[in-house]
Every structure is written in structure tokens, then in C-alpha cells.
Amino acid sequence: MSESTAPTPKVPRRRELSRRLAPLAAWALGLAPLAKIAADALRGGLGANPIEAILNRLGFWTLTFLALTLSATPLKEVFGWTAPLRVRRMLGLFAFGYGVTHFAFYVGVDKFFDWRTIAVDLTKRPFIMVGFATLLVLLPLAVTSTDGWVRRLGYTRWKRLHRLVYAAAVLAVVHFLWRVKADHRRPLLFAALFGALFAARLPGLFRARARSRAASGRTSRELFGA
């Protein structure tokens, strides 16, 4: 009688497939908007004001990737999805990349390196000031996104620093809201989305604090022999 071969479990195989496909999907998602902008530019599909259209799209995708970055933890806690956590760093870098491209396009194409006008904008026009502040907040997060920086800073300090992403999200929404002259639906939609994502993280934060307090209490009892 021949020995029976146990079937290979399907769940680990699915997890491995998800682990491999998630980065590819993130890259495809990250590059697709740029490809769409380029295609529309080549066929004249950017409307009567292509510079403004490109600026608007780059800003929109900066906000979108910020939202995707912030959604990774709530999706894990609510639905048990781990794939977004594996690409969260990449999504955050795409958010920074679109923000940098948005600002660079403003400097190089919209203002054509007119530094005097740019300086006036950065000091006199509130929505541009807030937008630039958003980029400055995102900069240290992008720089310290590597495993090496996690080791240098220590996980606790690194995590505390990367909570600045919430400030960046708020600033980005304010920049969008102040930039739009009439139709505020999109910035308000982003505001509601970020508000929901912040609220979804609160239970996890409360549980983490409770665990930290419990661990601190156990350590104190051990130290004092209680």
C-alpha cells in the first residue's frame, strides 16, 4: 500500500502569493496616475488649462496615497487584512513623491523658476504656505522610512516621529480646501475620510496604552516585591 501524501495547505500558499503580489500592486497603483497624466498630455486631454489640471491631479494623488497609507492599520484591525501593512511604507513614499512632484511642477512649470514670485507665494498666500508646510512635515518621514533609521532612532521614537503623518494629512486637506475656489466637495470628502481613519485607530491606541500600563504595573510590582 503506497503512502498517502498530505495535501499542501492552501492558506500559507495564499499568504505567500499575497506577500509577493502586494508590492507589485502598490508599484502599479503608484505609477498609474503618472502614466495617465502623460497619456492625457500627449493626446490633449488635460483641458483648457493643462498646467492647473496637472497640479490638481498631482495634489489629489498626494492626498489619496496619504489616505491609503493611513488605512493600512484600520484595515488590519477591522478586517484582518495584512497586505496593506506590507506596502504601507511604499504607499507613504508615493505620497511624498507625488507631493514633491506637485511642488516641483509648481516651481518649474507654473512659475518657471521665478524665485521672487515663488518667495511671495510662500510668505503671502496661505494655501501655498500650508502646502509647503505639508511637504516639510512629510520630508523627515520619507527620510527615516528605512529599517536602518528604525534601528538608529529606536522603534518607540521612530513611531512617535511617524505620527506626524496625521499632521501632514490635516495640513494637506487645509491646503486643498483653501486652494479650491468654489466646489469644496472633494476636500471635504478627504476631510471626512481622514476623520474616519483617525477614529478607526482609536480603539487600537487605547488597547496599546492599556497593555503598556499593565506591563508598567507588573514591572513596578516586580521591582518592589509587591
ChimeraX commands (.cxc) that place a marker at each C-alpha (Angstrom):
marker #1 position 0.00,0.00,0.00 radius 0.5
marker #1 position 1.52,3.33,-1.08 radius 0.5
marker #1 position 1.95,6.14,1.38 radius 0.5
marker #1 position -0.55,8.93,1.05 radius 0.5
marker #1 position 0.76,12.42,0.50 radius 0.5
marker #1 position -0.77,15.08,2.68 radius 0.5
marker #1 position -2.24,17.95,0.68 radius 0.5
marker #1 position -0.39,21.25,0.80 radius 0.5
marker #1 position -2.24,23.75,2.96 radius 0.5
marker #1 position -3.85,26.45,0.87 radius 0.5
marker #1 position -3.74,29.28,3.40 radius 0.5
marker #1 position 0.08,29.59,3.60 radius 0.5
marker #1 position 0.25,29.45,-0.21 radius 0.5
marker #1 position -2.30,32.24,-0.45 radius 0.5
marker #1 position -0.38,34.29,2.09 radius 0.5
marker #1 position 2.84,33.81,0.15 radius 0.5
marker #1 position 1.10,34.83,-3.07 radius 0.5
marker #1 position -0.34,37.89,-1.35 radius 0.5
marker #1 position 3.10,38.77,0.03 radius 0.5
marker #1 position 4.59,38.68,-3.46 radius 0.5
marker #1 position 1.78,40.43,-5.27 radius 0.5
marker #1 position 1.20,43.27,-2.79 radius 0.5
marker #1 position 4.41,45.20,-3.69 radius 0.5
marker #1 position 3.74,44.74,-7.41 radius 0.5
marker #1 position 0.19,46.03,-6.97 radius 0.5
marker #1 position 1.48,49.01,-4.97 radius 0.5
marker #1 position 4.01,49.87,-7.70 radius 0.5
marker #1 position 1.33,49.60,-10.37 radius 0.5
marker #1 position -1.04,51.78,-8.36 radius 0.5
marker #1 position 1.70,54.31,-7.66 radius 0.5
marker #1 position 2.79,54.71,-11.27 radius 0.5
marker #1 position -0.64,54.54,-12.93 radius 0.5
marker #1 position -1.60,58.19,-12.24 radius 0.5
marker #1 position 1.65,59.45,-13.78 radius 0.5
marker #1 position 1.07,57.27,-16.82 radius 0.5
marker #1 position -2.48,58.62,-17.12 radius 0.5
marker #1 position -1.26,62.23,-16.88 radius 0.5
marker #1 position 1.36,61.59,-19.57 radius 0.5
marker #1 position -1.16,59.88,-21.85 radius 0.5
marker #1 position -3.69,62.70,-21.44 radius 0.5
marker #1 position -0.98,65.29,-22.10 radius 0.5
marker #1 position 0.06,63.57,-25.32 radius 0.5
marker #1 position -3.49,63.42,-26.67 radius 0.5
marker #1 position -4.50,66.87,-25.45 radius 0.5
marker #1 position -6.87,65.59,-22.79 radius 0.5
marker #1 position -5.96,67.99,-19.99 radius 0.5
marker #1 position -8.47,70.68,-20.81 radius 0.5
marker #1 position -8.06,74.38,-21.45 radius 0.5
marker #1 position -5.53,74.85,-18.62 radius 0.5
marker #1 position -3.23,71.80,-18.64 radius 0.5
marker #1 position -0.85,73.24,-16.02 radius 0.5
marker #1 position -3.64,73.67,-13.50 radius 0.5
marker #1 position -5.04,70.25,-14.40 radius 0.5
marker #1 position -1.69,68.54,-13.74 radius 0.5
marker #1 position -1.22,70.43,-10.47 radius 0.5
marker #1 position -4.70,69.38,-9.37 radius 0.5
marker #1 position -4.11,65.74,-10.25 radius 0.5
marker #1 position -0.74,65.57,-8.50 radius 0.5
marker #1 position -2.24,67.13,-5.37 radius 0.5
marker #1 position -5.19,64.75,-5.49 radius 0.5
marker #1 position -2.92,61.73,-5.67 radius 0.5
marker #1 position -0.78,63.04,-2.82 radius 0.5
marker #1 position -3.89,63.06,-0.64 radius 0.5
marker #1 position -5.03,59.70,-1.98 radius 0.5
marker #1 position -1.75,57.97,-1.12 radius 0.5
marker #1 position -1.77,59.59,2.31 radius 0.5
marker #1 position -5.24,58.12,2.84 radius 0.5
marker #1 position -4.09,54.70,1.62 radius 0.5
marker #1 position -1.10,54.84,3.97 radius 0.5
marker #1 position -3.28,55.67,6.95 radius 0.5
marker #1 position -5.82,52.98,6.06 radius 0.5
marker #1 position -3.37,50.08,6.48 radius 0.5
marker #1 position -3.75,49.72,10.26 radius 0.5
marker #1 position -7.57,50.14,10.35 radius 0.5
marker #1 position -7.93,47.54,7.58 radius 0.5
marker #1 position -5.85,45.12,9.65 radius 0.5
marker #1 position -7.80,45.77,12.85 radius 0.5
marker #1 position -11.27,45.77,11.31 radius 0.5
marker #1 position -10.98,43.19,8.51 radius 0.5
marker #1 position -7.76,41.35,9.35 radius 0.5
marker #1 position -6.12,42.37,6.06 radius 0.5
marker #1 position -2.32,42.33,6.38 radius 0.5
marker #1 position -1.33,43.05,2.77 radius 0.5
marker #1 position -1.75,46.85,3.15 radius 0.5
marker #1 position 0.64,46.79,6.14 radius 0.5
marker #1 position 3.33,45.20,3.97 radius 0.5
marker #1 position 3.17,48.03,1.44 radius 0.5
marker #1 position 2.39,50.91,3.84 radius 0.5
marker #1 position 5.93,52.25,3.66 radius 0.5
marker #1 position 5.84,52.20,-0.14 radius 0.5
marker #1 position 2.47,53.95,-0.20 radius 0.5
marker #1 position 3.83,56.62,2.14 radius 0.5
marker #1 position 6.80,57.18,-0.15 radius 0.5
marker #1 position 4.44,57.52,-3.10 radius 0.5
marker #1 position 2.51,60.16,-1.14 radius 0.5
marker #1 position 5.75,62.07,-0.56 radius 0.5
marker #1 position 6.80,61.56,-4.18 radius 0.5
marker #1 position 3.56,62.97,-5.54 radius 0.5
marker #1 position 3.81,65.88,-3.09 radius 0.5
marker #1 position 7.36,66.66,-4.26 radius 0.5
marker #1 position 6.31,66.37,-7.90 radius 0.5
marker #1 position 3.33,68.65,-7.22 radius 0.5
marker #1 position 5.62,71.31,-5.73 radius 0.5
marker #1 position 8.33,70.86,-8.37 radius 0.5
marker #1 position 5.77,71.26,-11.15 radius 0.5
marker #1 position 4.53,74.45,-9.49 radius 0.5
marker #1 position 8.10,75.81,-9.25 radius 0.5
marker #1 position 9.41,74.70,-12.63 radius 0.5
marker #1 position 6.38,74.84,-14.92 radius 0.5
marker #1 position 3.72,77.02,-13.33 radius 0.5
marker #1 position 6.16,79.73,-12.12 radius 0.5
marker #1 position 9.09,78.82,-14.42 radius 0.5
marker #1 position 11.63,79.26,-11.59 radius 0.5
marker #1 position 10.57,82.83,-10.89 radius 0.5
marker #1 position 12.03,82.78,-7.39 radius 0.5
marker #1 position 10.78,86.22,-6.47 radius 0.5
marker #1 position 7.17,85.27,-7.22 radius 0.5
marker #1 position 7.63,81.92,-5.50 radius 0.5
marker #1 position 9.01,83.66,-2.40 radius 0.5
marker #1 position 6.00,85.97,-2.33 radius 0.5
marker #1 position 3.65,82.99,-2.69 radius 0.5
marker #1 position 5.37,81.15,0.16 radius 0.5
marker #1 position 5.05,84.12,2.50 radius 0.5
marker #1 position 1.81,85.81,1.42 radius 0.5
marker #1 position -0.55,83.14,0.06 radius 0.5
marker #1 position -1.87,80.96,2.90 radius 0.5
marker #1 position -2.81,77.88,0.87 radius 0.5
marker #1 position 0.69,77.70,-0.64 radius 0.5
marker #1 position 2.26,78.22,2.78 radius 0.5
marker #1 position 0.21,75.34,4.19 radius 0.5
marker #1 position 1.01,73.14,1.20 radius 0.5
marker #1 position 4.72,73.76,1.62 radius 0.5
marker #1 position 4.41,73.03,5.35 radius 0.5
marker #1 position 2.80,69.69,4.44 radius 0.5
marker #1 position 5.81,68.81,2.32 radius 0.5
marker #1 position 8.20,69.79,5.12 radius 0.5
marker #1 position 6.30,67.54,7.55 radius 0.5
marker #1 position 6.46,64.62,5.12 radius 0.5
marker #1 position 10.19,65.07,4.43 radius 0.5
marker #1 position 11.55,63.58,7.69 radius 0.5
marker #1 position 9.06,60.73,7.42 radius 0.5
marker #1 position 10.34,59.85,3.95 radius 0.5
marker #1 position 13.99,60.16,5.01 radius 0.5
marker #1 position 13.52,57.92,8.07 radius 0.5
marker #1 position 11.36,55.31,6.35 radius 0.5
marker #1 position 14.15,52.71,6.13 radius 0.5
marker #1 position 14.87,49.86,8.55 radius 0.5
marker #1 position 18.22,51.48,9.27 radius 0.5
marker #1 position 16.53,54.58,10.66 radius 0.5
marker #1 position 14.22,52.44,12.78 radius 0.5
marker #1 position 17.31,50.92,14.39 radius 0.5
marker #1 position 19.04,54.30,14.80 radius 0.5
marker #1 position 16.08,56.04,16.39 radius 0.5
marker #1 position 14.68,53.05,18.24 radius 0.5
marker #1 position 11.20,51.82,17.44 radius 0.5
marker #1 position 9.43,53.94,20.06 radius 0.5
marker #1 position 10.97,57.24,18.94 radius 0.5
marker #1 position 10.61,56.26,15.28 radius 0.5
marker #1 position 6.92,55.51,15.76 radius 0.5
marker #1 position 6.40,58.78,17.63 radius 0.5
marker #1 position 8.06,60.70,14.78 radius 0.5
marker #1 position 5.93,58.99,12.15 radius 0.5
marker #1 position 2.75,60.07,13.89 radius 0.5
marker #1 position 3.44,63.36,12.14 radius 0.5
marker #1 position 1.67,61.78,9.19 radius 0.5
marker #1 position -1.59,62.80,10.90 radius 0.5
marker #1 position -0.47,66.43,10.92 radius 0.5
marker #1 position 0.51,66.11,7.26 radius 0.5
marker #1 position -2.95,64.77,6.41 radius 0.5
marker #1 position -4.67,67.68,8.17 radius 0.5
marker #1 position -2.40,70.25,6.51 radius 0.5
marker #1 position -2.91,68.68,3.09 radius 0.5
marker #1 position -6.70,68.87,3.46 radius 0.5
marker #1 position -6.48,72.52,4.54 radius 0.5
marker #1 position -4.24,73.27,1.54 radius 0.5
marker #1 position -6.77,71.61,-0.78 radius 0.5
marker #1 position -9.72,73.36,0.84 radius 0.5
marker #1 position -8.13,76.82,0.63 radius 0.5
marker #1 position -6.94,76.24,-2.95 radius 0.5
marker #1 position -10.40,75.34,-4.26 radius 0.5
marker #1 position -12.38,78.46,-5.05 radius 0.5
marker #1 position -15.93,77.12,-5.37 radius 0.5
marker #1 position -16.51,73.36,-5.24 radius 0.5
marker #1 position -15.44,72.13,-1.80 radius 0.5
marker #1 position -16.86,68.62,-2.14 radius 0.5
marker #1 position -13.55,66.85,-2.76 radius 0.5
marker #1 position -11.57,68.46,0.09 radius 0.5
marker #1 position -14.49,67.88,2.47 radius 0.5
marker #1 position -14.68,64.26,1.31 radius 0.5
marker #1 position -10.98,63.83,2.12 radius 0.5
marker #1 position -11.55,65.52,5.49 radius 0.5
marker #1 position -14.33,63.04,6.29 radius 0.5
marker #1 position -12.18,60.11,5.13 radius 0.5
marker #1 position -9.22,61.14,7.27 radius 0.5
marker #1 position -11.53,61.73,10.21 radius 0.5
marker #1 position -12.93,58.20,9.84 radius 0.5
marker #1 position -9.42,56.73,9.58 radius 0.5
marker #1 position -8.28,58.60,12.69 radius 0.5
marker #1 position -11.35,57.40,14.60 radius 0.5
marker #1 position -10.80,53.80,13.45 radius 0.5
marker #1 position -7.33,53.84,15.02 radius 0.5
marker #1 position -8.52,54.99,18.46 radius 0.5
marker #1 position -9.52,51.53,19.82 radius 0.5
marker #1 position -6.09,50.15,18.92 radius 0.5
marker #1 position -4.35,53.10,20.58 radius 0.5
marker #1 position -6.41,52.63,23.74 radius 0.5
marker #1 position -5.58,48.90,23.82 radius 0.5
marker #1 position -1.88,49.64,23.34 radius 0.5
marker #1 position -1.92,52.14,26.21 radius 0.5
marker #1 position -3.74,49.66,28.42 radius 0.5
marker #1 position -1.12,46.99,27.66 radius 0.5
marker #1 position 1.66,49.48,28.33 radius 0.5
marker #1 position 0.17,50.44,31.70 radius 0.5
marker #1 position -0.33,46.79,32.62 radius 0.5
marker #1 position 3.28,45.98,31.73 radius 0.5
marker #1 position 4.48,49.01,33.71 radius 0.5
marker #1 position 2.43,47.86,36.71 radius 0.5
marker #1 position 3.90,44.36,36.55 radius 0.5
marker #1 position 7.42,45.81,36.37 radius 0.5
marker #1 position 6.79,48.01,39.40 radius 0.5
marker #1 position 5.46,45.09,41.43 radius 0.5
marker #1 position 8.48,43.01,40.49 radius 0.5
marker #1 position 10.88,45.80,41.47 radius 0.5
marker #1 position 9.26,46.48,44.84 radius 0.5
marker #1 position 8.34,42.88,45.57 radius 0.5
marker #1 position 4.63,43.55,45.63 radius 0.5
marker link #1:1,2 radius 0.2
marker link #1:2,3 radius 0.2
marker link #1:3,4 radius 0.2
marker link #1:4,5 radius 0.2
marker link #1:5,6 radius 0.2
marker link #1:6,7 radius 0.2
marker link #1:7,8 radius 0.2
marker link #1:8,9 radius 0.2
marker link #1:9,10 radius 0.2
marker link #1:10,11 radius 0.2
marker link #1:11,12 radius 0.2
marker link #1:12,13 radius 0.2
marker link #1:13,14 radius 0.2
marker link #1:14,15 radius 0.2
marker link #1:15,16 radius 0.2
marker link #1:16,17 radius 0.2
marker link #1:17,18 radius 0.2
marker link #1:18,19 radius 0.2
marker link #1:19,20 radius 0.2
marker link #1:20,21 radius 0.2
marker link #1:21,22 radius 0.2
marker link #1:22,23 radius 0.2
marker link #1:23,24 radius 0.2
marker link #1:24,25 radius 0.2
marker link #1:25,26 radius 0.2
marker link #1:26,27 radius 0.2
marker link #1:27,28 radius 0.2
marker link #1:28,29 radius 0.2
marker link #1:29,30 radius 0.2
marker link #1:30,31 radius 0.2
marker link #1:31,32 radius 0.2
marker link #1:32,33 radius 0.2
marker link #1:33,34 radius 0.2
marker link #1:34,35 radius 0.2
marker link #1:35,36 radius 0.2
marker link #1:36,37 radius 0.2
marker link #1:37,38 radius 0.2
marker link #1:38,39 radius 0.2
marker link #1:39,40 radius 0.2
marker link #1:40,41 radius 0.2
marker link #1:41,42 radius 0.2
marker link #1:42,43 radius 0.2
marker link #1:43,44 radius 0.2
marker link #1:44,45 radius 0.2
marker link #1:45,46 radius 0.2
marker link #1:46,47 radius 0.2
marker link #1:47,48 radius 0.2
marker link #1:48,49 radius 0.2
marker link #1:49,50 radius 0.2
marker link #1:50,51 radius 0.2
marker link #1:51,52 radius 0.2
marker link #1:52,53 radius 0.2
marker link #1:53,54 radius 0.2
marker link #1:54,55 radius 0.2
marker link #1:55,56 radius 0.2
marker link #1:56,57 radius 0.2
marker link #1:57,58 radius 0.2
marker link #1:58,59 radius 0.2
marker link #1:59,60 radius 0.2
marker link #1:60,61 radius 0.2
marker link #1:61,62 radius 0.2
marker link #1:62,63 radius 0.2
marker link #1:63,64 radius 0.2
marker link #1:64,65 radius 0.2
marker link #1:65,66 radius 0.2
marker link #1:66,67 radius 0.2
marker link #1:67,68 radius 0.2
marker link #1:68,69 radius 0.2
marker link #1:69,70 radius 0.2
marker link #1:70,71 radius 0.2
marker link #1:71,72 radius 0.2
marker link #1:72,73 radius 0.2
marker link #1:73,74 radius 0.2
marker link #1:74,75 radius 0.2
marker link #1:75,76 radius 0.2
marker link #1:76,77 radius 0.2
marker link #1:77,78 radius 0.2
marker link #1:78,79 radius 0.2
marker link #1:79,80 radius 0.2
marker link #1:80,81 radius 0.2
marker link #1:81,82 radius 0.2
marker link #1:82,83 radius 0.2
marker link #1:83,84 radius 0.2
marker link #1:84,85 radius 0.2
marker link #1:85,86 radius 0.2
marker link #1:86,87 radius 0.2
marker link #1:87,88 radius 0.2
marker link #1:88,89 radius 0.2
marker link #1:89,90 radius 0.2
marker link #1:90,91 radius 0.2
marker link #1:91,92 radius 0.2
marker link #1:92,93 radius 0.2
marker link #1:93,94 radius 0.2
marker link #1:94,95 radius 0.2
marker link #1:95,96 radius 0.2
marker link #1:96,97 radius 0.2
marker link #1:97,98 radius 0.2
marker link #1:98,99 radius 0.2
marker link #1:99,100 radius 0.2
marker link #1:100,101 radius 0.2
marker link #1:101,102 radius 0.2
marker link #1:102,103 radius 0.2
marker link #1:103,104 radius 0.2
marker link #1:104,105 radius 0.2
marker link #1:105,106 radius 0.2
marker link #1:106,107 radius 0.2
marker link #1:107,108 radius 0.2
marker link #1:108,109 radius 0.2
marker link #1:109,110 radius 0.2
marker link #1:110,111 radius 0.2
marker link #1:111,112 radius 0.2
marker link #1:112,113 radius 0.2
marker link #1:113,114 radius 0.2
marker link #1:114,115 radius 0.2
marker link #1:115,116 radius 0.2
marker link #1:116,117 radius 0.2
marker link #1:117,118 radius 0.2
marker link #1:118,119 radius 0.2
marker link #1:119,120 radius 0.2
marker link #1:120,121 radius 0.2
marker link #1:121,122 radius 0.2
marker link #1:122,123 radius 0.2
marker link #1:123,124 radius 0.2
marker link #1:124,125 radius 0.2
marker link #1:125,126 radius 0.2
marker link #1:126,127 radius 0.2
marker link #1:127,128 radius 0.2
marker link #1:128,129 radius 0.2
marker link #1:129,130 radius 0.2
marker link #1:130,131 radius 0.2
marker link #1:131,132 radius 0.2
marker link #1:132,133 radius 0.2
marker link #1:133,134 radius 0.2
marker link #1:134,135 radius 0.2
marker link #1:135,136 radius 0.2
marker link #1:136,137 radius 0.2
marker link #1:137,138 radius 0.2
marker link #1:138,139 radius 0.2
marker link #1:139,140 radius 0.2
marker link #1:140,141 radius 0.2
marker link #1:141,142 radius 0.2
marker link #1:142,143 radius 0.2
marker link #1:143,144 radius 0.2
marker link #1:144,145 radius 0.2
marker link #1:145,146 radius 0.2
marker link #1:146,147 radius 0.2
marker link #1:147,148 radius 0.2
marker link #1:148,149 radius 0.2
marker link #1:149,150 radius 0.2
marker link #1:150,151 radius 0.2
marker link #1:151,152 radius 0.2
marker link #1:152,153 radius 0.2
marker link #1:153,154 radius 0.2
marker link #1:154,155 radius 0.2
marker link #1:155,156 radius 0.2
marker link #1:156,157 radius 0.2
marker link #1:157,158 radius 0.2
marker link #1:158,159 radius 0.2
marker link #1:159,160 radius 0.2
marker link #1:160,161 radius 0.2
marker link #1:161,162 radius 0.2
marker link #1:162,163 radius 0.2
marker link #1:163,164 radius 0.2
marker link #1:164,165 radius 0.2
marker link #1:165,166 radius 0.2
marker link #1:166,167 radius 0.2
marker link #1:167,168 radius 0.2
marker link #1:168,169 radius 0.2
marker link #1:169,170 radius 0.2
marker link #1:170,171 radius 0.2
marker link #1:171,172 radius 0.2
marker link #1:172,173 radius 0.2
marker link #1:173,174 radius 0.2
marker link #1:174,175 radius 0.2
marker link #1:175,176 radius 0.2
marker link #1:176,177 radius 0.2
marker link #1:177,178 radius 0.2
marker link #1:178,179 radius 0.2
marker link #1:179,180 radius 0.2
marker link #1:180,181 radius 0.2
marker link #1:181,182 radius 0.2
marker link #1:182,183 radius 0.2
marker link #1:183,184 radius 0.2
marker link #1:184,185 radius 0.2
marker link #1:185,186 radius 0.2
marker link #1:186,187 radius 0.2
marker link #1:187,188 radius 0.2
marker link #1:188,189 radius 0.2
marker link #1:189,190 radius 0.2
marker link #1:190,191 radius 0.2
marker link #1:191,192 radius 0.2
marker link #1:192,193 radius 0.2
marker link #1:193,194 radius 0.2
marker link #1:194,195 radius 0.2
marker link #1:195,196 radius 0.2
marker link #1:196,197 radius 0.2
marker link #1:197,198 radius 0.2
marker link #1:198,199 radius 0.2
marker link #1:199,200 radius 0.2
marker link #1:200,201 radius 0.2
marker link #1:201,202 radius 0.2
marker link #1:202,203 radius 0.2
marker link #1:203,204 radius 0.2
marker link #1:204,205 radius 0.2
marker link #1:205,206 radius 0.2
marker link #1:206,207 radius 0.2
marker link #1:207,208 radius 0.2
marker link #1:208,209 radius 0.2
marker link #1:209,210 radius 0.2
marker link #1:210,211 radius 0.2
marker link #1:211,212 radius 0.2
marker link #1:212,213 radius 0.2
marker link #1:213,214 radius 0.2
marker link #1:214,215 radius 0.2
marker link #1:215,216 radius 0.2
marker link #1:216,217 radius 0.2
marker link #1:217,218 radius 0.2
marker link #1:218,219 radius 0.2
marker link #1:219,220 radius 0.2
marker link #1:220,221 radius 0.2
marker link #1:221,222 radius 0.2
marker link #1:222,223 radius 0.2
marker link #1:223,224 radius 0.2
marker link #1:224,225 radius 0.2
marker link #1:225,226 radius 0.2
view
